[in-house]
Amino acid sequence: MFFSKDSQLSARVFGPVLSFPLYDADCCPAARDCLAVGNVVGAIAEWQRLADLGSGGARCVLAYLHLMGALSTPIDLETSRRIAISAVGGSRGYANYLLGCISLREKQGTDAVKYFLESIKAEFTPAATHLASLLIHGHSQDNKQKAVALLRKAVTAGHRPALLRLAGVYLSGQLGFTKRIVGLALLLPAFARVWISLKYQVFSIHCFQVMAGTTRPLFTDEGQRHREKTNSLASSAFRRVIVRCTHAIAAFTAAIVLVLQSELLPGQVGKTPGLLALCGWVLLAACPYGVSYWIASNLNTRSFISTLVQTILLCSVTTLACSAYAGQLFGSTLSEWEIAAVTVAQTFLLLTACGYGKKAAQELETTDLPIGPTQQRIVWVHMILGLIAAGSWFSRSNVWQIAYLKAYGFNLASYVLLAMVPYVTTAILTCRFVATNWWRQVAYFGILTVGTALAVVNNSAIWVLQPGALGVCLVLMVQFIGFVLAAEWTVEGSGG
């Protein structure tokens, strides 16, 4: 499944182009190829061409577009109904399912049930899952049992969302305490199956389901914005490789450090950990990166800036975590529970890094204006001053000693990477400049220089504000507050 052409195409389309599954009844490979390069208009034109030729599957896709709203196809329930009715003869199950969803949007529950039943007769499994979702909210115990039977039938037919919905029904406790335990056991594998299907089978009936009540468009903003850029697929694939490699390297590094450190845990000194214990430590170290990759592969591969910011923050969080595992960050060996707490905090920070990467891309895409001399000058100033602040750590004489690197190497790496973060943040903020007032720009550069001087003085140990991590945090806090306020003030005065 993972290495077939359709699976690879699905992985490239879901997230960057499609927000939800799109079942196309395998009617038009050319439309899928258009979506793969972000050409949404071309895909819609292909479906329209086939619909005009009488294809029931293509007509159902167009009806679905009018139901959900997509690009030049606004939400229009009447048009969606008309197209779906015309498709009943060629695609009975799909068309009746869409007619049922349209009836639900119009608050016609009885008609919706009738259409769903017709769709189920045609063995269209998403209709069974949707109908079960309606029945389970009723007060009748008989309806609840019918809902469970429908969900089990859909699960047997291979509909992935049905298992997740069944787990939710069991977890609700409506069918007793024992079923709640079963639901808890089913929840994680059901969620994993749904995610894998969305990622690798986005055009399949096995993961298709109309999302009721959503306000998100079927096609993402990035997919619509890149619809005329035929090289967007290659760029996105390259960024996805970068994200995959950085996560793999970071996870491997964290796992090695934690495994080596596990021999020094209280009560474990001198003991050789067993295979099961080693596997547990490796899994504990790697889990945050698995969660982070799941988010970043969909969220941070749509633009270079998003990938860059997420990667820098990923490296910073990894060095901090490794420093904590090795006992360098806090100056003492961590216990098992403290390691677990660090892992939870690491997961939160990695997810935050994904969010900041997405936010950075949005900040730079608020306007379609080209990057002018002012923006280029600002980026270069931030880059140079950031490298000076980070490089000042290497002016300490002891950092060149092997013994120091063995004892505090991860601390040093985390401090160097963190020194760059304030400059990356404010560079993104100030890239919104349009026509900067020259004296505000000079004042802003002056504030950047003063902040850099403070970092250099502390990092090179000329005058240490506070020893250790506390001093680093104080410098970063002063820089963040000063730089961000100055950046907002400058942007405000520039008309950006």
Contacts in CASP RR format, 6 or more apart in sequence:
PFRMAT RR
TARGET T0000
AUTHOR 0000-0000-0000
METHOD contacts of the structure
MODEL  1
MFFSKDSQLSARVFGPVLSFPLYDADCCPAARDCLAVGNVVGAIAEWQRL
ADLGSGGARCVLAYLHLMGALSTPIDLETSRRIAISAVGGSRGYANYLLG
CISLREKQGTDAVKYFLESIKAEFTPAATHLASLLIHGHSQDNKQKAVAL
LRKAVTAGHRPALLRLAGVYLSGQLGFTKRIVGLALLLPAFARVWISLKY
QVFSIHCFQVMAGTTRPLFTDEGQRHREKTNSLASSAFRRVIVRCTHAIA
AFTAAIVLVLQSELLPGQVGKTPGLLALCGWVLLAACPYGVSYWIASNLN
TRSFISTLVQTILLCSVTTLACSAYAGQLFGSTLSEWEIAAVTVAQTFLL
LTACGYGKKAAQELETTDLPIGPTQQRIVWVHMILGLIAAGSWFSRSNVW
QIAYLKAYGFNLASYVLLAMVPYVTTAILTCRFVATNWWRQVAYFGILTV
GTALAVVNNSAIWVLQPGALGVCLVLMVQFIGFVLAAEWTVEGSGG
1 7 0 8 1.000
1 200 0 8 1.000
1 201 0 8 1.000
2 200 0 8 1.000
6 32 0 8 1.000
6 201 0 8 1.000
6 203 0 8 1.000
7 200 0 8 1.000
7 201 0 8 1.000
9 32 0 8 1.000
9 33 0 8 1.000
9 36 0 8 1.000
10 199 0 8 1.000
10 200 0 8 1.000
10 201 0 8 1.000
10 202 0 8 1.000
10 203 0 8 1.000
11 199 0 8 1.000
11 200 0 8 1.000
12 36 0 8 1.000
12 233 0 8 1.000
12 236 0 8 1.000
12 237 0 8 1.000
13 32 0 8 1.000
13 35 0 8 1.000
13 36 0 8 1.000
13 202 0 8 1.000
14 21 0 8 1.000
14 198 0 8 1.000
14 199 0 8 1.000
14 202 0 8 1.000
14 298 0 8 1.000
15 220 0 8 1.000
15 298 0 8 1.000
15 302 0 8 1.000
16 38 0 8 1.000
16 220 0 8 1.000
16 222 0 8 1.000
16 223 0 8 1.000
16 226 0 8 1.000
16 232 0 8 1.000
16 236 0 8 1.000
16 298 0 8 1.000
16 301 0 8 1.000
16 302 0 8 1.000
17 35 0 8 1.000
17 36 0 8 1.000
17 38 0 8 1.000
17 40 0 8 1.000
17 219 0 8 1.000
17 220 0 8 1.000
17 222 0 8 1.000
17 223 0 8 1.000
18 35 0 8 1.000
18 202 0 8 1.000
18 218 0 8 1.000
18 219 0 8 1.000
18 220 0 8 1.000
19 216 0 8 1.000
19 217 0 8 1.000
19 218 0 8 1.000
19 219 0 8 1.000
19 220 0 8 1.000
20 68 0 8 1.000
20 211 0 8 1.000
20 214 0 8 1.000
20 216 0 8 1.000
20 218 0 8 1.000
21 198 0 8 1.000
21 202 0 8 1.000
21 203 0 8 1.000
21 204 0 8 1.000
21 207 0 8 1.000
21 208 0 8 1.000
21 209 0 8 1.000
22 61 0 8 1.000
22 64 0 8 1.000
22 202 0 8 1.000
22 203 0 8 1.000
22 208 0 8 1.000
22 218 0 8 1.000
23 61 0 8 1.000
23 64 0 8 1.000
23 94 0 8 1.000
23 126 0 8 1.000
23 203 0 8 1.000
23 204 0 8 1.000
23 205 0 8 1.000
23 208 0 8 1.000
24 31 0 8 1.000
24 32 0 8 1.000
24 47 0 8 1.000
24 57 0 8 1.000
24 58 0 8 1.000
24 61 0 8 1.000
24 203 0 8 1.000
25 56 0 8 1.000
25 57 0 8 1.000
25 58 0 8 1.000
25 60 0 8 1.000
25 61 0 8 1.000
25 91 0 8 1.000
25 94 0 8 1.000
26 203 0 8 1.000
27 47 0 8 1.000
27 50 0 8 1.000
27 55 0 8 1.000
27 56 0 8 1.000
27 57 0 8 1.000
27 58 0 8 1.000
27 61 0 8 1.000
28 46 0 8 1.000
28 47 0 8 1.000
28 50 0 8 1.000
28 55 0 8 1.000
28 58 0 8 1.000
30 46 0 8 1.000
31 42 0 8 1.000
31 43 0 8 1.000
31 44 0 8 1.000
31 46 0 8 1.000
31 47 0 8 1.000
31 61 0 8 1.000
32 43 0 8 1.000
32 203 0 8 1.000
34 40 0 8 1.000
34 42 0 8 1.000
34 43 0 8 1.000
34 46 0 8 1.000
35 43 0 8 1.000
36 233 0 8 1.000
37 229 0 8 1.000
37 230 0 8 1.000
37 231 0 8 1.000
37 232 0 8 1.000
37 233 0 8 1.000
38 223 0 8 1.000
38 226 0 8 1.000
38 227 0 8 1.000
38 229 0 8 1.000
38 232 0 8 1.000
38 233 0 8 1.000
39 227 0 8 1.000
39 228 0 8 1.000
39 230 0 8 1.000
40 70 0 8 1.000
40 71 0 8 1.000
40 219 0 8 1.000
40 223 0 8 1.000
40 224 0 8 1.000
40 227 0 8 1.000
41 71 0 8 1.000
41 72 0 8 1.000
41 227 0 8 1.000
42 227 0 8 1.000
44 62 0 8 1.000
44 65 0 8 1.000
44 70 0 8 1.000
44 71 0 8 1.000
44 72 0 8 1.000
44 73 0 8 1.000
47 58 0 8 1.000
47 61 0 8 1.000
47 62 0 8 1.000
47 65 0 8 1.000
48 58 0 8 1.000
48 62 0 8 1.000
49 58 0 8 1.000
50 57 0 8 1.000
50 58 0 8 1.000
51 57 0 8 1.000
51 58 0 8 1.000
51 59 0 8 1.000
51 61 0 8 1.000
51 62 0 8 1.000
51 83 0 8 1.000
56 87 0 8 1.000
56 89 0 8 1.000
56 90 0 8 1.000
56 91 0 8 1.000
56 94 0 8 1.000
56 95 0 8 1.000
57 87 0 8 1.000
57 90 0 8 1.000
57 91 0 8 1.000
57 94 0 8 1.000
59 83 0 8 1.000
59 84 0 8 1.000
59 86 0 8 1.000
59 87 0 8 1.000
59 91 0 8 1.000
59 95 0 8 1.000
60 83 0 8 1.000
60 84 0 8 1.000
60 87 0 8 1.000
60 91 0 8 1.000
60 94 0 8 1.000
60 95 0 8 1.000
60 98 0 8 1.000
62 73 0 8 1.000
62 83 0 8 1.000
63 80 0 8 1.000
63 81 0 8 1.000
63 83 0 8 1.000
63 84 0 8 1.000
63 87 0 8 1.000
63 95 0 8 1.000
63 98 0 8 1.000
64 80 0 8 1.000
64 98 0 8 1.000
64 210 0 8 1.000
64 218 0 8 1.000
65 73 0 8 1.000
65 218 0 8 1.000
66 73 0 8 1.000
66 74 0 8 1.000
66 75 0 8 1.000
66 76 0 8 1.000
66 77 0 8 1.000
66 79 0 8 1.000
66 80 0 8 1.000
66 83 0 8 1.000
67 75 0 8 1.000
67 77 0 8 1.000
67 80 0 8 1.000
67 98 0 8 1.000
67 101 0 8 1.000
67 102 0 8 1.000
67 105 0 8 1.000
67 210 0 8 1.000
68 75 0 8 1.000
68 210 0 8 1.000
68 211 0 8 1.000
68 214 0 8 1.000
68 217 0 8 1.000
68 218 0 8 1.000
69 75 0 8 1.000
69 217 0 8 1.000
69 218 0 8 1.000
70 217 0 8 1.000
70 218 0 8 1.000
70 219 0 8 1.000
71 217 0 8 1.000
71 219 0 8 1.000
71 224 0 8 1.000
77 102 0 8 1.000
77 105 0 8 1.000
77 106 0 8 1.000
80 98 0 8 1.000
80 102 0 8 1.000
81 99 0 8 1.000
81 102 0 8 1.000
84 95 0 8 1.000
84 98 0 8 1.000
84 99 0 8 1.000
84 102 0 8 1.000
85 95 0 8 1.000
85 99 0 8 1.000
87 94 0 8 1.000
87 95 0 8 1.000
88 95 0 8 1.000
88 96 0 8 1.000
89 95 0 8 1.000
92 118 0 8 1.000
92 119 0 8 1.000
92 122 0 8 1.000
93 118 0 8 1.000
93 119 0 8 1.000
93 122 0 8 1.000
93 123 0 8 1.000
93 124 0 8 1.000
93 127 0 8 1.000
94 119 0 8 1.000
94 124 0 8 1.000
96 115 0 8 1.000
96 116 0 8 1.000
96 118 0 8 1.000
96 119 0 8 1.000
96 122 0 8 1.000
96 124 0 8 1.000
96 127 0 8 1.000
97 115 0 8 1.000
97 116 0 8 1.000
97 119 0 8 1.000
97 124 0 8 1.000
97 126 0 8 1.000
97 127 0 8 1.000
97 130 0 8 1.000
97 210 0 8 1.000
98 210 0 8 1.000
99 115 0 8 1.000
100 111 0 8 1.000
100 112 0 8 1.000
100 114 0 8 1.000
100 115 0 8 1.000
100 116 0 8 1.000
100 119 0 8 1.000
101 112 0 8 1.000
101 130 0 8 1.000
101 210 0 8 1.000
101 212 0 8 1.000
103 109 0 8 1.000
103 111 0 8 1.000
103 112 0 8 1.000
103 115 0 8 1.000
104 112 0 8 1.000
104 212 0 8 1.000
109 134 0 8 1.000
112 134 0 8 1.000
113 131 0 8 1.000
113 134 0 8 1.000
115 127 0 8 1.000
116 127 0 8 1.000
116 128 0 8 1.000
116 130 0 8 1.000
116 131 0 8 1.000
116 134 0 8 1.000
117 127 0 8 1.000
117 131 0 8 1.000
119 126 0 8 1.000
119 127 0 8 1.000
120 127 0 8 1.000
120 128 0 8 1.000
120 131 0 8 1.000
120 150 0 8 1.000
123 157 0 8 1.000
124 205 0 8 1.000
125 153 0 8 1.000
125 154 0 8 1.000
125 157 0 8 1.000
125 158 0 8 1.000
125 159 0 8 1.000
125 162 0 8 1.000
125 205 0 8 1.000
125 206 0 8 1.000
126 154 0 8 1.000
126 159 0 8 1.000
126 161 0 8 1.000
126 205 0 8 1.000
126 208 0 8 1.000
126 209 0 8 1.000
126 210 0 8 1.000
128 150 0 8 1.000
128 151 0 8 1.000
128 153 0 8 1.000
128 154 0 8 1.000
128 157 0 8 1.000
128 159 0 8 1.000
128 162 0 8 1.000
129 150 0 8 1.000
129 151 0 8 1.000
129 154 0 8 1.000
129 159 0 8 1.000
129 161 0 8 1.000
129 162 0 8 1.000
129 165 0 8 1.000
129 209 0 8 1.000
130 209 0 8 1.000
130 210 0 8 1.000
131 147 0 8 1.000
131 150 0 8 1.000
132 146 0 8 1.000
132 147 0 8 1.000
132 148 0 8 1.000
132 150 0 8 1.000
132 151 0 8 1.000
132 154 0 8 1.000
132 162 0 8 1.000
132 165 0 8 1.000
133 147 0 8 1.000
133 165 0 8 1.000
135 143 0 8 1.000
135 144 0 8 1.000
135 146 0 8 1.000
135 147 0 8 1.000
135 150 0 8 1.000
136 143 0 8 1.000
136 144 0 8 1.000
136 147 0 8 1.000
136 148 0 8 1.000
136 169 0 8 1.000
136 174 0 8 1.000
138 144 0 8 1.000
144 169 0 8 1.000
144 174 0 8 1.000
144 175 0 8 1.000
147 169 0 8 1.000
148 166 0 8 1.000
148 169 0 8 1.000
148 175 0 8 1.000
151 162 0 8 1.000
151 163 0 8 1.000
151 165 0 8 1.000
151 166 0 8 1.000
151 169 0 8 1.000
152 166 0 8 1.000
154 162 0 8 1.000
155 162 0 8 1.000
155 163 0 8 1.000
155 166 0 8 1.000
158 206 0 8 1.000
159 205 0 8 1.000
159 206 0 8 1.000
159 207 0 8 1.000
160 190 0 8 1.000
160 193 0 8 1.000
160 194 0 8 1.000
160 197 0 8 1.000
160 206 0 8 1.000
160 207 0 8 1.000
161 194 0 8 1.000
161 207 0 8 1.000
161 209 0 8 1.000
163 186 0 8 1.000
163 189 0 8 1.000
163 190 0 8 1.000
163 193 0 8 1.000
163 194 0 8 1.000
164 187 0 8 1.000
164 190 0 8 1.000
164 191 0 8 1.000
164 193 0 8 1.000
164 194 0 8 1.000
166 183 0 8 1.000
166 186 0 8 1.000
166 190 0 8 1.000
167 183 0 8 1.000
167 184 0 8 1.000
167 186 0 8 1.000
167 187 0 8 1.000
167 190 0 8 1.000
168 183 0 8 1.000
168 187 0 8 1.000
169 175 0 8 1.000
169 179 0 8 1.000
170 179 0 8 1.000
170 180 0 8 1.000
170 182 0 8 1.000
170 183 0 8 1.000
170 184 0 8 1.000
170 186 0 8 1.000
171 180 0 8 1.000
171 183 0 8 1.000
171 184 0 8 1.000
171 187 0 8 1.000
172 180 0 8 1.000
173 179 0 8 1.000
173 180 0 8 1.000
194 207 0 8 1.000
195 294 0 8 1.000
197 204 0 8 1.000
197 206 0 8 1.000
197 207 0 8 1.000
198 207 0 8 1.000
201 207 0 8 1.000
222 302 0 8 1.000
222 303 0 8 1.000
223 232 0 8 1.000
225 365 0 8 1.000
226 232 0 8 1.000
235 304 0 8 1.000
236 301 0 8 1.000
236 302 0 8 1.000
239 300 0 8 1.000
239 301 0 8 1.000
239 302 0 8 1.000
239 303 0 8 1.000
239 304 0 8 1.000
239 307 0 8 1.000
240 297 0 8 1.000
240 301 0 8 1.000
242 307 0 8 1.000
242 311 0 8 1.000
243 293 0 8 1.000
243 296 0 8 1.000
243 297 0 8 1.000
243 300 0 8 1.000
243 301 0 8 1.000
243 307 0 8 1.000
243 310 0 8 1.000
243 311 0 8 1.000
244 293 0 8 1.000
244 297 0 8 1.000
246 311 0 8 1.000
246 314 0 8 1.000
246 315 0 8 1.000
247 289 0 8 1.000
247 290 0 8 1.000
247 292 0 8 1.000
247 293 0 8 1.000
247 296 0 8 1.000
247 314 0 8 1.000
248 289 0 8 1.000
250 289 0 8 1.000
250 314 0 8 1.000
250 315 0 8 1.000
250 318 0 8 1.000
251 285 0 8 1.000
251 286 0 8 1.000
251 289 0 8 1.000
251 290 0 8 1.000
253 318 0 8 1.000
253 322 0 8 1.000
254 285 0 8 1.000
254 286 0 8 1.000
254 288 0 8 1.000
254 289 0 8 1.000
254 318 0 8 1.000
254 321 0 8 1.000
254 322 0 8 1.000
254 325 0 8 1.000
255 281 0 8 1.000
255 282 0 8 1.000
255 285 0 8 1.000
255 286 0 8 1.000
257 285 0 8 1.000
257 322 0 8 1.000
257 325 0 8 1.000
257 326 0 8 1.000
257 410 0 8 1.000
258 281 0 8 1.000
258 282 0 8 1.000
258 284 0 8 1.000
258 285 0 8 1.000
258 325 0 8 1.000
258 339 0 8 1.000
259 273 0 8 1.000
259 278 0 8 1.000
259 281 0 8 1.000
259 282 0 8 1.000
259 285 0 8 1.000
261 325 0 8 1.000
261 326 0 8 1.000
261 327 0 8 1.000
261 333 0 8 1.000
261 334 0 8 1.000
262 268 0 8 1.000
262 273 0 8 1.000
262 277 0 8 1.000
262 278 0 8 1.000
262 281 0 8 1.000
263 269 0 8 1.000
263 270 0 8 1.000
263 271 0 8 1.000
263 272 0 8 1.000
263 273 0 8 1.000
264 333 0 8 1.000
265 333 0 8 1.000
265 334 0 8 1.000
265 335 0 8 1.000
265 336 0 8 1.000
266 333 0 8 1.000
266 335 0 8 1.000
273 281 0 8 1.000
284 339 0 8 1.000
284 340 0 8 1.000
284 343 0 8 1.000
285 325 0 8 1.000
285 343 0 8 1.000
287 343 0 8 1.000
287 347 0 8 1.000
288 321 0 8 1.000
288 343 0 8 1.000
288 346 0 8 1.000
288 347 0 8 1.000
288 350 0 8 1.000
289 350 0 8 1.000
291 347 0 8 1.000
291 350 0 8 1.000
291 351 0 8 1.000
292 314 0 8 1.000
292 347 0 8 1.000
292 350 0 8 1.000
292 351 0 8 1.000
292 353 0 8 1.000
292 354 0 8 1.000
295 351 0 8 1.000
295 354 0 8 1.000
295 355 0 8 1.000
296 310 0 8 1.000
296 314 0 8 1.000
296 354 0 8 1.000
299 306 0 8 1.000
299 354 0 8 1.000
299 355 0 8 1.000
299 357 0 8 1.000
299 358 0 8 1.000
300 306 0 8 1.000
300 307 0 8 1.000
300 309 0 8 1.000
300 310 0 8 1.000
300 354 0 8 1.000
300 355 0 8 1.000
300 357 0 8 1.000
300 358 0 8 1.000
301 307 0 8 1.000
302 361 0 8 1.000
303 361 0 8 1.000
303 364 0 8 1.000
303 365 0 8 1.000
305 357 0 8 1.000
305 360 0 8 1.000
305 361 0 8 1.000
305 364 0 8 1.000
305 428 0 8 1.000
306 357 0 8 1.000
306 358 0 8 1.000
306 360 0 8 1.000
306 361 0 8 1.000
307 357 0 8 1.000
309 353 0 8 1.000
309 356 0 8 1.000
309 357 0 8 1.000
309 360 0 8 1.000
309 361 0 8 1.000
309 424 0 8 1.000
309 428 0 8 1.000
310 353 0 8 1.000
310 354 0 8 1.000
310 355 0 8 1.000
310 356 0 8 1.000
310 357 0 8 1.000
312 417 0 8 1.000
312 420 0 8 1.000
312 421 0 8 1.000
312 424 0 8 1.000
313 349 0 8 1.000
313 352 0 8 1.000
313 353 0 8 1.000
313 356 0 8 1.000
313 357 0 8 1.000
313 421 0 8 1.000
314 350 0 8 1.000
314 353 0 8 1.000
315 417 0 8 1.000
316 414 0 8 1.000
316 417 0 8 1.000
316 418 0 8 1.000
316 421 0 8 1.000
317 346 0 8 1.000
317 349 0 8 1.000
317 350 0 8 1.000
317 353 0 8 1.000
319 410 0 8 1.000
319 413 0 8 1.000
319 414 0 8 1.000
319 417 0 8 1.000
320 329 0 8 1.000
320 346 0 8 1.000
320 349 0 8 1.000
320 410 0 8 1.000
320 414 0 8 1.000
320 418 0 8 1.000
321 342 0 8 1.000
321 343 0 8 1.000
321 346 0 8 1.000
322 410 0 8 1.000
323 329 0 8 1.000
323 409 0 8 1.000
323 410 0 8 1.000
323 411 0 8 1.000
323 413 0 8 1.000
323 414 0 8 1.000
324 330 0 8 1.000
324 334 0 8 1.000
324 342 0 8 1.000
325 334 0 8 1.000
325 339 0 8 1.000
325 342 0 8 1.000
326 410 0 8 1.000
327 333 0 8 1.000
327 334 0 8 1.000
328 407 0 8 1.000
328 408 0 8 1.000
328 409 0 8 1.000
328 410 0 8 1.000
328 411 0 8 1.000
329 410 0 8 1.000
329 411 0 8 1.000
329 414 0 8 1.000
329 469 0 8 1.000
334 342 0 8 1.000
360 428 0 8 1.000
363 428 0 8 1.000
363 429 0 8 1.000
363 431 0 8 1.000
363 432 0 8 1.000
364 428 0 8 1.000
364 431 0 8 1.000
366 432 0 8 1.000
367 432 0 8 1.000
367 434 0 8 1.000
369 434 0 8 1.000
371 431 0 8 1.000
374 433 0 8 1.000
374 435 0 8 1.000
374 436 0 8 1.000
374 441 0 8 1.000
375 431 0 8 1.000
375 433 0 8 1.000
378 427 0 8 1.000
378 430 0 8 1.000
378 431 0 8 1.000
378 433 0 8 1.000
379 427 0 8 1.000
379 431 0 8 1.000
381 445 0 8 1.000
381 448 0 8 1.000
382 423 0 8 1.000
382 424 0 8 1.000
382 426 0 8 1.000
382 427 0 8 1.000
382 430 0 8 1.000
382 448 0 8 1.000
383 423 0 8 1.000
383 427 0 8 1.000
385 423 0 8 1.000
385 448 0 8 1.000
385 449 0 8 1.000
385 452 0 8 1.000
386 419 0 8 1.000
386 420 0 8 1.000
386 423 0 8 1.000
386 452 0 8 1.000
387 420 0 8 1.000
388 452 0 8 1.000
388 456 0 8 1.000
389 419 0 8 1.000
389 420 0 8 1.000
389 423 0 8 1.000
389 452 0 8 1.000
389 455 0 8 1.000
389 456 0 8 1.000
389 459 0 8 1.000
390 416 0 8 1.000
390 417 0 8 1.000
390 419 0 8 1.000
390 420 0 8 1.000
391 416 0 8 1.000
391 419 0 8 1.000
391 459 0 8 1.000
392 419 0 8 1.000
392 455 0 8 1.000
392 456 0 8 1.000
392 459 0 8 1.000
392 460 0 8 1.000
393 399 0 8 1.000
393 412 0 8 1.000
393 415 0 8 1.000
393 416 0 8 1.000
393 419 0 8 1.000
393 459 0 8 1.000
393 460 0 8 1.000
394 400 0 8 1.000
394 416 0 8 1.000
395 459 0 8 1.000
395 460 0 8 1.000
396 459 0 8 1.000
396 460 0 8 1.000
396 461 0 8 1.000
398 404 0 8 1.000
399 405 0 8 1.000
399 412 0 8 1.000
405 412 0 8 1.000
411 469 0 8 1.000
415 459 0 8 1.000
415 472 0 8 1.000
418 472 0 8 1.000
418 476 0 8 1.000
419 455 0 8 1.000
419 459 0 8 1.000
419 476 0 8 1.000
421 476 0 8 1.000
422 476 0 8 1.000
422 479 0 8 1.000
422 480 0 8 1.000
422 483 0 8 1.000
423 448 0 8 1.000
423 483 0 8 1.000
425 480 0 8 1.000
425 483 0 8 1.000
425 484 0 8 1.000
426 448 0 8 1.000
426 483 0 8 1.000
426 484 0 8 1.000
426 486 0 8 1.000
426 487 0 8 1.000
429 484 0 8 1.000
429 487 0 8 1.000
429 488 0 8 1.000
429 491 0 8 1.000
430 444 0 8 1.000
430 487 0 8 1.000
430 490 0 8 1.000
430 491 0 8 1.000
432 491 0 8 1.000
432 494 0 8 1.000
432 496 0 8 1.000
433 441 0 8 1.000
433 490 0 8 1.000
433 491 0 8 1.000
433 494 0 8 1.000
433 496 0 8 1.000
434 494 0 8 1.000
434 495 0 8 1.000
434 496 0 8 1.000
435 494 0 8 1.000
435 495 0 8 1.000
436 490 0 8 1.000
436 493 0 8 1.000
436 494 0 8 1.000
437 493 0 8 1.000
437 494 0 8 1.000
440 489 0 8 1.000
440 490 0 8 1.000
440 493 0 8 1.000
440 494 0 8 1.000
441 490 0 8 1.000
443 486 0 8 1.000
443 490 0 8 1.000
444 486 0 8 1.000
444 487 0 8 1.000
444 489 0 8 1.000
444 490 0 8 1.000
447 482 0 8 1.000
447 483 0 8 1.000
447 486 0 8 1.000
448 483 0 8 1.000
448 486 0 8 1.000
451 478 0 8 1.000
451 479 0 8 1.000
451 482 0 8 1.000
451 483 0 8 1.000
454 475 0 8 1.000
454 478 0 8 1.000
454 479 0 8 1.000
455 475 0 8 1.000
455 479 0 8 1.000
456 462 0 8 1.000
457 463 0 8 1.000
458 464 0 8 1.000
458 465 0 8 1.000
458 471 0 8 1.000
458 472 0 8 1.000
458 475 0 8 1.000
459 475 0 8 1.000
464 471 0 8 1.000
465 471 0 8 1.000
465 474 0 8 1.000
465 475 0 8 1.000
466 474 0 8 1.000
END
